[in-house]
Amino acid sequence: MEKDKVPQDEGITQGITREVQYAVDENGKYTKVFSKGWEPKNIVNDIAWDDIKENMEIANEKIKSGKASPIMYFMAKNQMTPRLLADYVEIPKWKVKRHLKPKGFSKLKTEQLETYAKTFEISVEELVNYKPE
Amino acid sequence: MKLDFEHVPAGHCENGVISSLLRYHGLNLSEAMIFGIGGGYFFAYMPFVKVNGIPLASFRPVPGMIFARAAKRLGIKMKKQTFRKQPKRAMDELDKVLEKKLPVGIQAGVYHLSYFPPAYRFHFNAHNMTVYGKENGIYYISDPVMEYPTTLTHEELKKVRYAKGPLSPNGKMYYPIQIPEEIDLKSAIKKGIKQTVEWMLNIPVPLFGVKGIRYLSKRLRKWPEKLGPKKAAAYLAQMVRMLEEIGTGGAGFRFIYAAFLQEVAEIYQDNRYFELSKEMTKIGDKWRKFSSLAAQTCKGRTSDPDAYNTVADLMLEIADDEQKFFMELKKLID
């Protein structure tokens, strides 16, 4: 790719940074050029985020129909699986799975709620009182 | 205390950190040179390794390998430490080394990285950055994929050093402790190139090197039928992200390798490497075309088999080009 063809499509870098792109100059020599982004990258990044949003919506539906606890929503929001969440809260995965159900969630002690809330970077109140719109 | 450390933005974090750490100690080797010596160019399709439930296609060897090989070939000794479940010790040890006026490379997860654009923030744990100072509980950070130097608080830094999940850093930190007076660059380059040639052409498993590209091309054709439009698009999108997102320098490291070959041409005083670099640029351009077509296909979430066949055909063409390229390179280096 030539230096003057390095794309500058604003998108996922959100004006916060620019990425280094290797390209050749007028003498055919490689040089590092800053790029604001490239549309194909924006597209595939959007697709990854769409999937996360979809998981959040699925969680909300389950919470509304009484099949899941608020943890399900925040787990999805934080792009986590029960396995990864279990690593963060440092308990076995089967326990996390139990807490994903309303029944298991209602039995959680304050201490455990605090651990979950801290992992999700929210307050215990936000976690306990979460209601999907 | 803030060390006199030069922040140099790079295409890729791992090579960028090593290049910067060595520069601090007076050894000037570019990111591309480290990448080439470390044998960073690769292709692997690993259906048994899944990221977000999607089989992994990678354009580089496993994290840490480029760096370990480059250090070995250059005769550089690195001190590497991890601190499993000991975040306090990991932070104390970092402070201790900084006090000795040594910048430190650390491994980090990007999900909690506060200075990253939000769209970058996924659970990926093999990111690298340099810590080059500390004042009033704030750490000075040189993250090669950022345009400018940044900072993190004590808590923020601790958090990213203890990200959980696959490839969790466990507080990993590293810095050079011994750099030889004389570096045999020519020999290190030769070893790096030989290994890349070997890995791209001769690994007797169909998932790696040019064979891997052909294998994935065959699989990719069946995605729309096998997985349905939505999942097929997610698979293809992930491939484009591996090629282009955060830190490949473009086209799955192919342009960085082309830059490396230009440096080799000068060091060896052999223009044939410069000519080969042009071929590599063409290969990189074809991967860019792949990304562009693939992204369009994903966008429509189409299950049109023709769209998948088009990108699969392009992959076959690239596999032929890469094979031819490495056979030529082999002739030069042998």
Interface residues (C-beta under 8 A of the other chain):
Chain A: M1 G11 I12 T13 Q14 I16 T17 R18 E19 V20 Q21 Y22 A23 V24 G28 K29 Y30 K32 F34 W38 E39 P40 K41 I43 V44 N45 I47 A48 W49 D51 N78 Q79 M80 R83 L84 D87 Y88
Chain B: P9 A10 G11 A32 N52 Y111 Y115 F116 P117 P118 A119 Y120 F122 H123 V145 M146 E147 Y148 K164 G165 S168 A233 A234 A237 Q238 V240 R241 E244 E245 I246 G249 G250 A251 F255 I256 A258 A259 Q262 S277 K278 T281 G284 D285 R288 S291 S292 A294 A295 Q296 C298 K299
